[in-house]
Amino acid sequence: MESSRDKLRALVLALALHLLCALLLFGGLWWTQETRPIVMPGPVIEAVLVGPTAAPAPSGSRPSPRPAPKPQPQPPKPEPPAPTPPPPEPPAEAAPAPPPPPPDRQDVIERERVAALAQEKAEQEKKEQQERVRREQILLEEQEREQQRQLEEIRKKREAAEKTLRDEQARMKKLEADRKAAQLAADAEKAEKAAQAAAAAEQRAAQAQTGAGGQDNDLAARYAAAIQAAVTSSWNRPDSAQAGLRCTLQIKQIPGGDVISVQVGTPCNADAPTRNSIEQAVMRAAPLPYQGYEKVFQRQIDFNFRYEG
């Protein structure tokens, strides 16, 4: 209702203002018009007043009459000014919208609380995101350091393994060279010892021929010497073997000289590695000498192994 009255009042005031402006405009035009002079058409006539009070006529000749002045052209009529167009009517002002009702205090407090919670949540999420980025960066740096450490450890292990392999290869080459040299020396020594043993056996056999025992004792002596030579040539003497070695061997064999078993008995002044090497020498020497010694062959014999150094 108030809005309709305000609109009607504004319309009446606008119409009154326009009417006043129109009156002022037409009144100004009326006051500015000039009064036009009245001009009679025809020639100009001069007249002389004659009467008792007139002055006497001058003596002498009468002056010639002056020519009548030429009629002046009438000035052109001024054109009436063009009417001033009326000013445009001002647009009707829109009635202002009624102000919104004031918000409820409780609603304002609730909106402020919600806005504060939203801002707090956004700040918290931002902090959490920054913390996640920081932790991921730290984890990435730790992983890179761990990877570098593992690579360095692998490199060191590889270098150590390569050095160990080189050292082992050098050691094995030296051992092989030493073994070959020792084997050559041992073979030469064995050959020499075998020759000495064979010579000693022949000497003992020759001596046995002259004493009691006859031909069988001589054959047995030569048989023992042949076994000694065969075992000695097959013996790989260990470093712990000492000169003056004496060991009794119990050998079981079959006809043909194949060895079934061998065992070091007593007496024996050799250590365990030397005893094992002697037993292995007997097995490698098989078949033991047999042909030509059938008369003195025995399946089980006690054989005295000697090493003079």
Protein Blocks (a to p, Z undefined) as FASTA:
>chain_A
ZZmmmmmmmmmmmmmmmmmmmmmmmmmmmmmpccdddddeddddddddddfkbccddehj
dddddddddddddddddddddddddddddddddddddddddddfklmmmmmmmmmmmmmm
mmmmmmmmmmmmmmmmmmmmmmmmmmmmmmmmmmmmmmmmmmmmmmmmmmmmmmmmmmmm
mmmmmmmmmmmmmmmmmmmmmmmmmmmmmmghijmlmmmmmmmmmmmmmmmmmpccdfkl
cghiacdddddddehiiafbdcdddddfbdfklmmmmmmmmmmmpccdfehplmmgcfbd
cdddddeZZ
